[in-house]
Amino acid sequence: MSRILLVNPWIYDFAAYDFWLKPLGILYIGRILREMGHEVFLIDLLNRHDPDLPRFVRVPKDKKYGTGKFPSEVVHKPPQLESIPRKYKRYGAPPEYLEWKLREVGEVDLVMVTSMMTYWYPGVWDTISFIKKRVNAPVVLGGVYVNILPDHARKSPADFIYPWTEPLLLPSILEKVGLKTKEVPRDWFEKYDPMYELYDRVGYLVFITTLGCPFRCTYCMVPKLWRRFVKRSPERVVEAIEKYVDVFKVRDVAFFDDAILVDRDNFKKILRSIIKKDMKVNFHLPNGIHARLLTDEIACLMKEANFKTIKLGYETSGKLQEETGGKVFDEDIIHAARILRKYGFTSNEVSAYIMINMPGQKLEDVLKAIEICENEGIGFSLNEYTPIPGTDDWKRLVNDDIISEDVDPVLLNNSILPFWWRGGMNEEEIRFLKDIVRKKKGEHSPIT
């Protein structure tokens, strides 16, 4: 039996916060590897609830619903970021923890490292380098960063990359390193649960009920990462929730679908089953649901099922709503807000994501969006835009010579974009908008 180590790496950034972050992709990989007959281990450097972590670092206490701050340590900035007047940090468990966990796992035949944001790659690369100095096994790098920028990922210290989102081609990697394999079933998403058994303890659970999104927003990479839209049966979704809630005794479950309301009948069946089982759990939708698709029936069911966080994808007001794909308009946000208020949801439970610094966006577009949210009695957060390589926005920005196609990914970090690019708002305009929001919300309210 081969031994395979899965790793969720460090984040290197100016800021990072645990809003229900779990490496679902690599947990599915773990399940598939176990089904193939391999022995699987996990080191999740971002699991704040690991019972061994307090031996190595002070772990900040949980905030609301199991979220919270990561342990962190200031690290040297990459040369491209030296001029940015902010502290650059490593978020997650300290190196001493990783060293200890590698010794605890022992010899392995393969290491598989996942990734997320493209501009987080320095943390990914450092994690791989740290491991390769201590483990005599090939390292495979996969995840979102690799899917978006495979050529850049090939420059990493990893021995191989896995540049696909679905696990159907996993056997090709295993064959390269001489490990036994078998075909991955095309219905893997229906058949398998994410392998939460690899954890000793978690503070919350994350699930997805669908893969992909049929919308084609110009700023979004999801339709290119997932070439098909797939749903999981309500029975299997709720069975997994019930099983792992019982195992870990958690009180919070987040759904991270990109398009959970596209198949409303499927979601309604999930909600009815949750209600019937009376799980005593707080449910969360943090990924920006499609406001236009919300109905009275769904809002009523979500209230009965005990949903505590509902994020609406607003993006912006103004002409960009049509130009970026027409997914949502002002009237859709108003429609959704009024339905949710009707069924008792408050501004602490419902809020809209407002994107700022989009190409071509005006200050008045953001201010109008804020005004609509305030008038409709829902919360809002400002989320800084990031141009993602491969999207329609990206192609247009490259064609217009606003961004170089070979720009270093660390410069695409949304928090530093205003310092250098000329495709949207500058640093002063961003600060102006954030100051307005702080005054509206109060000095102690977080701006995300």
VENURMO-V892350 format. One record per residue. N is the residue number from 1. PHI is phi in whole degrees, -180 to 180 (* if undefined). OMEGA is omega in degrees with one decimal (none if undefined). NEAR is the number of other C-alpha atoms within 8 Angstrom. Layout:
n:N phi:PHI omega:OMEGA near:NEAR
n:N phi:PHI omega:OMEGA near:NEAR
This chain:
n:1 phi:* omega:179.4 near:5
n:2 phi:-76 omega:-179.5 near:9
n:3 phi:-110 omega:-176.2 near:12
n:4 phi:-125 omega:179.9 near:13
n:5 phi:-103 omega:175.0 near:12
n:6 phi:-104 omega:-175.6 near:14
n:7 phi:-135 omega:169.1 near:12
n:8 phi:-100 omega:-165.7 near:13
n:9 phi:-82 omega:175.7 near:13
n:10 phi:-67 omega:167.3 near:13
n:11 phi:-102 omega:170.2 near:12
n:12 phi:-112 omega:-175.8 near:12
n:13 phi:-166 omega:174.6 near:10
n:14 phi:-83 omega:178.0 near:9
n:15 phi:-159 omega:174.7 near:6
n:16 phi:-159 omega:-176.6 near:9
n:17 phi:-145 omega:-177.3 near:8
n:18 phi:-86 omega:171.3 near:9
n:19 phi:-93 omega:178.5 near:6
n:20 phi:56 omega:179.9 near:10
n:21 phi:-94 omega:173.6 near:7
n:22 phi:-136 omega:-177.5 near:7
n:23 phi:-81 omega:-173.8 near:8
n:24 phi:-57 omega:-177.6 near:9
n:25 phi:-57 omega:-177.3 near:9
n:26 phi:-75 omega:174.1 near:9
n:27 phi:-71 omega:173.3 near:11
n:28 phi:-69 omega:176.6 near:12
n:29 phi:-60 omega:178.6 near:10
n:30 phi:-59 omega:178.3 near:12
n:31 phi:-61 omega:-178.4 near:12
n:32 phi:-66 omega:177.7 near:10
n:33 phi:-63 omega:177.4 near:11
n:34 phi:-63 omega:178.1 near:10
n:35 phi:-64 omega:177.0 near:7
n:36 phi:-79 omega:178.0 near:9
n:37 phi:102 omega:179.3 near:8
n:38 phi:-90 omega:172.9 near:11
n:39 phi:-90 omega:-169.9 near:10
n:40 phi:-120 omega:177.9 near:12
n:41 phi:-129 omega:179.6 near:10
n:42 phi:-133 omega:165.9 near:10
n:43 phi:-119 omega:179.2 near:10
n:44 phi:-106 omega:-176.6 near:8
n:45 phi:-72 omega:-180.0 near:11
n:46 phi:-108 omega:177.9 near:12
n:47 phi:-85 omega:-177.8 near:10
n:48 phi:-65 omega:-173.9 near:12
n:49 phi:-100 omega:176.3 near:8
n:50 phi:-60 omega:-176.7 near:10
n:51 phi:-64 omega:-179.9 near:7
n:52 phi:-88 omega:-173.3 near:6
n:53 phi:-61 omega:-178.8 near:12
n:54 phi:-62 omega:175.6 near:8
n:55 phi:-69 omega:-172.4 near:5
n:56 phi:-116 omega:-174.8 near:10
n:57 phi:-161 omega:174.0 near:9
n:58 phi:-75 omega:-178.0 near:6
n:59 phi:-100 omega:178.8 near:9
n:60 phi:-57 omega:-179.9 near:8
n:61 phi:-68 omega:176.5 near:6
n:62 phi:-58 omega:169.6 near:9
n:63 phi:-97 omega:-175.2 near:8
n:64 phi:-78 omega:172.4 near:6
n:65 phi:56 omega:175.1 near:8
n:66 phi:85 omega:176.7 near:10
n:67 phi:-80 omega:178.7 near:11
n:68 phi:169 omega:-179.9 near:12
n:69 phi:-82 omega:173.0 near:11
n:70 phi:-80 omega:163.5 near:13
n:71 phi:-59 omega:-176.9 near:13
n:72 phi:-149 omega:178.5 near:10
n:73 phi:-149 omega:179.0 near:7
n:74 phi:-67 omega:177.5 near:8
n:75 phi:-128 omega:179.4 near:7
n:76 phi:-68 omega:176.5 near:6
n:77 phi:-76 omega:167.8 near:8
n:78 phi:-61 omega:-177.3 near:6
n:79 phi:-53 omega:-178.0 near:5
n:80 phi:-66 omega:-175.0 near:8
n:81 phi:-108 omega:-175.2 near:9
n:82 phi:-58 omega:-176.1 near:8
n:83 phi:-82 omega:-178.2 near:5
n:84 phi:-79 omega:-173.7 near:7
n:85 phi:-83 omega:178.8 near:5
n:86 phi:-142 omega:179.3 near:5
n:87 phi:-79 omega:178.8 near:6
n:88 phi:-100 omega:-170.8 near:12
n:89 phi:-129 omega:168.0 near:13
n:90 phi:-96 omega:-179.8 near:13
n:91 phi:-104 omega:179.9 near:14
n:92 phi:124 omega:-178.7 near:13
n:93 phi:-65 omega:-179.1 near:16
n:94 phi:-74 omega:179.5 near:10
n:95 phi:-56 omega:-179.6 near:6
n:96 phi:-62 omega:177.2 near:7
n:97 phi:-66 omega:-180.0 near:10
n:98 phi:-62 omega:177.5 near:11
n:99 phi:-57 omega:-179.3 near:8
n:100 phi:-65 omega:-179.1 near:8
n:101 phi:-65 omega:178.4 near:9
n:102 phi:-63 omega:176.9 near:11
n:103 phi:-66 omega:-179.2 near:7
n:104 phi:-65 omega:179.1 near:6
n:105 phi:-68 omega:-179.9 near:8
n:106 phi:83 omega:-176.1 near:6
n:107 phi:-66 omega:177.1 near:7
n:108 phi:-133 omega:-179.3 near:13
n:109 phi:-97 omega:-177.8 near:9
n:110 phi:-160 omega:173.3 near:12
n:111 phi:-118 omega:178.2 near:13
n:112 phi:-122 omega:-176.2 near:12
n:113 phi:-112 omega:179.0 near:15
n:114 phi:-97 omega:-179.1 near:15
n:115 phi:-157 omega:179.8 near:15
n:116 phi:-130 omega:-176.3 near:8
n:117 phi:-64 omega:179.5 near:8
n:118 phi:-62 omega:-176.8 near:13
n:119 phi:-80 omega:172.4 near:10
n:120 phi:-91 omega:-173.3 near:13
n:121 phi:-60 omega:178.4 near:13
n:122 phi:-57 omega:177.3 near:10
n:123 phi:-67 omega:177.8 near:12
n:124 phi:-65 omega:-178.9 near:13
n:125 phi:-62 omega:179.5 near:11
n:126 phi:-66 omega:176.5 near:8
n:127 phi:-60 omega:-179.2 near:10
n:128 phi:-64 omega:179.7 near:12
n:129 phi:-61 omega:178.9 near:9
n:130 phi:-60 omega:-178.1 near:8
n:131 phi:-68 omega:-175.1 near:9
n:132 phi:-65 omega:176.8 near:10
n:133 phi:-74 omega:-172.5 near:7
n:134 phi:-124 omega:-176.3 near:7
n:135 phi:-127 omega:179.6 near:9
n:136 phi:-95 omega:-179.8 near:8
n:137 phi:-156 omega:176.9 near:9
n:138 phi:-65 omega:-179.7 near:11
n:139 phi:-116 omega:176.4 near:13
n:140 phi:-109 omega:177.8 near:13
n:141 phi:-110 omega:177.5 near:15
n:142 phi:-135 omega:177.6 near:15
n:143 phi:105 omega:-172.7 near:15
n:144 phi:-63 omega:179.4 near:12
n:145 phi:-54 omega:-178.1 near:14
n:146 phi:-68 omega:178.0 near:17
n:147 phi:-65 omega:-177.2 near:13
n:148 phi:-80 omega:-175.8 near:10
n:149 phi:-129 omega:-177.1 near:10
n:150 phi:-61 omega:-179.6 near:11
n:151 phi:-66 omega:177.0 near:6
n:152 phi:-66 omega:-178.9 near:8
n:153 phi:-65 omega:178.6 near:11
n:154 phi:-67 omega:177.9 near:9
n:155 phi:-83 omega:-178.4 near:6
n:156 phi:-70 omega:177.7 near:7
n:157 phi:-73 omega:-179.0 near:7
n:158 phi:-65 omega:178.1 near:12
n:159 phi:-81 omega:-179.9 near:8
n:160 phi:-141 omega:170.3 near:9
n:161 phi:-120 omega:175.3 near:12
n:162 phi:-119 omega:-171.3 near:12
n:163 phi:-90 omega:178.2 near:9
n:164 phi:-132 omega:-179.4 near:11
n:165 phi:-81 omega:-178.8 near:9
n:166 phi:-77 omega:-178.6 near:6
n:167 phi:-87 omega:-174.0 near:8
n:168 phi:-63 omega:-179.1 near:9
n:169 phi:-97 omega:178.5 near:9
n:170 phi:-54 omega:179.0 near:9
n:171 phi:-55 omega:-178.4 near:11
n:172 phi:-64 omega:177.9 near:7
n:173 phi:-71 omega:-179.3 near:9
n:174 phi:-63 omega:177.3 near:11
n:175 phi:-64 omega:-179.4 near:10
n:176 phi:-61 omega:-177.3 near:7
n:177 phi:-101 omega:173.3 near:8
n:178 phi:78 omega:179.1 near:6
n:179 phi:-102 omega:-178.3 near:8
n:180 phi:-68 omega:-176.7 near:7
n:181 phi:-152 omega:171.0 near:8
n:182 phi:-153 omega:-174.2 near:6
n:183 phi:-62 omega:175.7 near:6
n:184 phi:-87 omega:-178.4 near:11
n:185 phi:-63 omega:-179.1 near:6
n:186 phi:-63 omega:178.6 near:6
n:187 phi:-93 omega:-177.2 near:6
n:188 phi:-56 omega:-176.1 near:8
n:189 phi:-68 omega:175.8 near:8
n:190 phi:-75 omega:-169.9 near:9
n:191 phi:-79 omega:-169.2 near:6
n:192 phi:-112 omega:169.1 near:9
n:193 phi:-93 omega:170.0 near:8
n:194 phi:-61 omega:-169.5 near:11
n:195 phi:-86 omega:178.9 near:9
n:196 phi:-68 omega:177.3 near:7
n:197 phi:-61 omega:179.5 near:5
n:198 phi:-72 omega:178.2 near:8
n:199 phi:-96 omega:168.5 near:8
n:200 phi:-83 omega:-179.7 near:7
n:201 phi:-156 omega:172.1 near:8
n:202 phi:-132 omega:-179.1 near:12
n:203 phi:-98 omega:-180.0 near:9
n:204 phi:-165 omega:177.6 near:11
n:205 phi:-123 omega:177.6 near:13
n:206 phi:-125 omega:177.8 near:12
n:207 phi:-137 omega:167.7 near:11
n:208 phi:-127 omega:179.8 near:8
n:209 phi:-105 omega:179.0 near:12
n:210 phi:-142 omega:172.4 near:12
n:211 phi:-118 omega:174.0 near:12
n:212 phi:85 omega:-179.7 near:14
n:213 phi:-156 omega:-179.4 near:12
n:214 phi:-80 omega:177.6 near:6
n:215 phi:-75 omega:-177.4 near:7
n:216 phi:-129 omega:179.9 near:8
n:217 phi:-70 omega:-172.4 near:9
n:218 phi:-67 omega:-176.6 near:9
n:219 phi:-98 omega:-169.1 near:11
n:220 phi:-110 omega:-178.0 near:9
n:221 phi:-99 omega:-171.8 near:9
n:222 phi:-55 omega:-179.3 near:9
n:223 phi:-63 omega:178.1 near:13
n:224 phi:-86 omega:176.9 near:6
n:225 phi:-75 omega:179.4 near:11
n:226 phi:-115 omega:-175.1 near:12
n:227 phi:-80 omega:179.4 near:7
n:228 phi:-142 omega:174.2 near:8
n:229 phi:-103 omega:-174.7 near:10
n:230 phi:-129 omega:175.4 near:7
n:231 phi:-115 omega:174.7 near:9
n:232 phi:-101 omega:-176.9 near:10
n:233 phi:-64 omega:179.5 near:9
n:234 phi:-55 omega:-179.0 near:12
n:235 phi:-61 omega:-178.5 near:7
n:236 phi:-70 omega:178.7 near:9
n:237 phi:-61 omega:-175.2 near:11
n:238 phi:-71 omega:176.5 near:11
n:239 phi:-60 omega:179.8 near:8
n:240 phi:-67 omega:178.5 near:9
n:241 phi:-58 omega:-177.6 near:10
n:242 phi:-61 omega:-178.6 near:9
n:243 phi:-62 omega:-173.6 near:8
n:244 phi:-81 omega:171.5 near:11
n:245 phi:-62 omega:178.8 near:11
n:246 phi:-68 omega:-178.9 near:8
n:247 phi:-67 omega:-171.7 near:6
n:248 phi:-100 omega:177.8 near:8
n:249 phi:56 omega:179.7 near:7
n:250 phi:-86 omega:179.5 near:12
n:251 phi:-111 omega:-174.0 near:10
n:252 phi:-133 omega:179.4 near:13
n:253 phi:-132 omega:179.3 near:14
n:254 phi:-113 omega:172.0 near:13
n:255 phi:-100 omega:-177.4 near:13
n:256 phi:-111 omega:176.6 near:10
n:257 phi:-60 omega:172.3 near:11
n:258 phi:-85 omega:-176.1 near:12
n:259 phi:-153 omega:-172.7 near:10
n:260 phi:-68 omega:-177.7 near:11
n:261 phi:-95 omega:-179.3 near:10
n:262 phi:-63 omega:172.3 near:6
n:263 phi:-106 omega:-174.4 near:7
n:264 phi:-65 omega:179.5 near:9
n:265 phi:-62 omega:179.1 near:6
n:266 phi:-63 omega:-179.2 near:10
n:267 phi:-67 omega:178.9 near:11
n:268 phi:-64 omega:177.7 near:10
n:269 phi:-65 omega:176.8 near:9
n:270 phi:-62 omega:-179.1 near:12
n:271 phi:-62 omega:-179.6 near:11
n:272 phi:-63 omega:179.3 near:10
n:273 phi:-68 omega:176.6 near:10
n:274 phi:-60 omega:-179.8 near:11
n:275 phi:-63 omega:-178.0 near:11
n:276 phi:-62 omega:-176.9 near:6
n:277 phi:-83 omega:174.9 near:6
n:278 phi:49 omega:-170.7 near:7
n:279 phi:-76 omega:-177.2 near:7
n:280 phi:60 omega:-176.6 near:5
n:281 phi:-126 omega:171.5 near:9
n:282 phi:-87 omega:178.7 near:11
n:283 phi:-108 omega:-174.4 near:13
n:284 phi:-138 omega:174.7 near:12
n:285 phi:-123 omega:-173.0 near:13
n:286 phi:-90 omega:-167.8 near:10
n:287 phi:-103 omega:174.6 near:11
n:288 phi:79 omega:-179.0 near:13
n:289 phi:-75 omega:-178.8 near:13
n:290 phi:-80 omega:-173.3 near:12
n:291 phi:-59 omega:-176.6 near:13
n:292 phi:-64 omega:-174.3 near:9
n:293 phi:-91 omega:-179.3 near:8
n:294 phi:-74 omega:178.5 near:10
n:295 phi:-124 omega:175.4 near:8
n:296 phi:-57 omega:-176.8 near:8
n:297 phi:-62 omega:-179.8 near:6
n:298 phi:-67 omega:178.4 near:9
n:299 phi:-60 omega:178.9 near:12
n:300 phi:-62 omega:179.7 near:9
n:301 phi:-66 omega:179.1 near:12
n:302 phi:-64 omega:177.8 near:10
n:303 phi:-64 omega:-179.5 near:11
n:304 phi:-68 omega:-179.2 near:8
n:305 phi:-82 omega:175.9 near:12
n:306 phi:76 omega:171.9 near:9
n:307 phi:-79 omega:-175.3 near:12
n:308 phi:-112 omega:179.0 near:8
n:309 phi:-134 omega:176.5 near:11
n:310 phi:-132 omega:178.2 near:13
n:311 phi:-101 omega:176.4 near:13
n:312 phi:-100 omega:175.9 near:14
n:313 phi:-82 omega:-178.5 near:13
n:314 phi:-100 omega:-178.4 near:16
n:315 phi:72 omega:-177.7 near:9
n:316 phi:-165 omega:167.2 near:12
n:317 phi:-96 omega:175.1 near:13
n:318 phi:91 omega:-172.6 near:6
n:319 phi:-66 omega:179.4 near:6
n:320 phi:-64 omega:177.5 near:10
n:321 phi:-57 omega:178.6 near:14
n:322 phi:-76 omega:-173.3 near:9
n:323 phi:-69 omega:-179.2 near:7
n:324 phi:-92 omega:175.9 near:10
n:325 phi:134 omega:176.4 near:10
n:326 phi:71 omega:-179.1 near:9
n:327 phi:-69 omega:-175.6 near:10
n:328 phi:-147 omega:176.0 near:12
n:329 phi:-125 omega:-178.6 near:11
n:330 phi:-53 omega:-177.4 near:10
n:331 phi:-64 omega:177.1 near:6
n:332 phi:-70 omega:177.7 near:10
n:333 phi:-65 omega:178.4 near:13
n:334 phi:-61 omega:178.4 near:11
n:335 phi:-57 omega:-177.4 near:10
n:336 phi:-66 omega:-178.8 near:12
n:337 phi:-61 omega:-178.3 near:12
n:338 phi:-70 omega:175.9 near:9
n:339 phi:-63 omega:-177.4 near:11
n:340 phi:-66 omega:175.8 near:12
n:341 phi:-62 omega:-179.6 near:10
n:342 phi:-57 omega:-177.4 near:7
n:343 phi:-99 omega:168.1 near:9
n:344 phi:96 omega:177.3 near:7
n:345 phi:-76 omega:-176.6 near:10
n:346 phi:-105 omega:178.4 near:9
n:347 phi:-68 omega:174.5 near:9
n:348 phi:-78 omega:-178.0 near:8
n:349 phi:-104 omega:-177.2 near:10
n:350 phi:-119 omega:175.7 near:15
n:351 phi:-149 omega:-178.7 near:14
n:352 phi:-115 omega:171.6 near:14
n:353 phi:-81 omega:174.2 near:14
n:354 phi:-111 omega:-179.5 near:15
n:355 phi:-83 omega:175.5 near:13
n:356 phi:-126 omega:179.9 near:14
n:357 phi:80 omega:174.2 near:11
n:358 phi:-72 omega:178.0 near:11
n:359 phi:-59 omega:179.1 near:6
n:360 phi:84 omega:-179.2 near:7
n:361 phi:-77 omega:178.4 near:12
n:362 phi:-107 omega:177.7 near:6
n:363 phi:-56 omega:-178.2 near:8
n:364 phi:-67 omega:175.5 near:6
n:365 phi:-64 omega:179.8 near:11
n:366 phi:-69 omega:-179.2 near:14
n:367 phi:-63 omega:177.8 near:8
n:368 phi:-66 omega:178.8 near:9
n:369 phi:-63 omega:177.2 near:13
n:370 phi:-61 omega:-179.5 near:10
n:371 phi:-60 omega:179.7 near:8
n:372 phi:-64 omega:179.0 near:10
n:373 phi:-61 omega:179.4 near:14
n:374 phi:-63 omega:-179.0 near:9
n:375 phi:-64 omega:-177.6 near:7
n:376 phi:-94 omega:173.7 near:9
n:377 phi:74 omega:175.9 near:10
n:378 phi:-120 omega:177.8 near:14
n:379 phi:-78 omega:177.6 near:12
n:380 phi:-158 omega:174.2 near:10
n:381 phi:-138 omega:176.9 near:10
n:382 phi:-91 omega:-179.6 near:11
n:383 phi:-121 omega:-174.5 near:9
n:384 phi:-76 omega:-176.0 near:9
n:385 phi:-67 omega:172.0 near:9
n:386 phi:-127 omega:173.4 near:9
n:387 phi:-73 omega:-175.0 near:9
n:388 phi:-104 omega:179.2 near:11
n:389 phi:-54 omega:178.4 near:8
n:390 phi:99 omega:178.8 near:8
n:391 phi:-79 omega:176.7 near:12
n:392 phi:-62 omega:176.4 near:8
n:393 phi:-58 omega:-178.2 near:10
n:394 phi:-59 omega:-178.2 near:12
n:395 phi:-61 omega:179.7 near:10
n:396 phi:-69 omega:179.2 near:8
n:397 phi:-65 omega:177.1 near:11
n:398 phi:-68 omega:179.9 near:11
n:399 phi:-62 omega:-179.4 near:7
n:400 phi:-89 omega:179.2 near:7
n:401 phi:59 omega:175.5 near:7
n:402 phi:-87 omega:176.9 near:10
n:403 phi:-131 omega:174.3 near:9
n:404 phi:-82 omega:-177.7 near:7
n:405 phi:-63 omega:-179.0 near:5
n:406 phi:-104 omega:177.3 near:4
n:407 phi:-59 omega:177.4 near:7
n:408 phi:-65 omega:-177.1 near:6
n:409 phi:-56 omega:-179.2 near:9
n:410 phi:-63 omega:-179.5 near:12
n:411 phi:-78 omega:179.0 near:11
n:412 phi:-89 omega:176.1 near:13
n:413 phi:-58 omega:-173.8 near:10
n:414 phi:-61 omega:-177.5 near:9
n:415 phi:-77 omega:179.8 near:7
n:416 phi:-113 omega:-178.3 near:10
n:417 phi:-53 omega:-178.7 near:11
n:418 phi:-62 omega:-178.1 near:14
n:419 phi:-74 omega:-172.2 near:8
n:420 phi:-137 omega:-171.3 near:6
n:421 phi:-93 omega:-178.6 near:10
n:422 phi:-121 omega:-179.2 near:8
n:423 phi:-95 omega:-177.7 near:9
n:424 phi:-151 omega:-177.4 near:11
n:425 phi:-85 omega:176.1 near:12
n:426 phi:-95 omega:-175.4 near:10
n:427 phi:-60 omega:-178.3 near:8
n:428 phi:-66 omega:179.7 near:6
n:429 phi:-68 omega:177.2 near:9
n:430 phi:-63 omega:180.0 near:12
n:431 phi:-64 omega:178.4 near:8
n:432 phi:-59 omega:-179.8 near:8
n:433 phi:-66 omega:-180.0 near:9
n:434 phi:-66 omega:177.6 near:10
n:435 phi:-65 omega:177.9 near:8
n:436 phi:-61 omega:-178.5 near:8
n:437 phi:-67 omega:178.4 near:9
n:438 phi:-61 omega:179.1 near:12
n:439 phi:-66 omega:179.8 near:8
n:440 phi:-73 omega:-175.0 near:6
n:441 phi:-94 omega:-174.5 near:8
n:442 phi:102 omega:-172.5 near:7
n:443 phi:-61 omega:-174.0 near:6
n:444 phi:-100 omega:177.7 near:6
n:445 phi:-85 omega:-177.6 near:7
n:446 phi:-74 omega:173.0 near:4
n:447 phi:-107 omega:-176.6 near:8
n:448 phi:-111 omega:none near:5
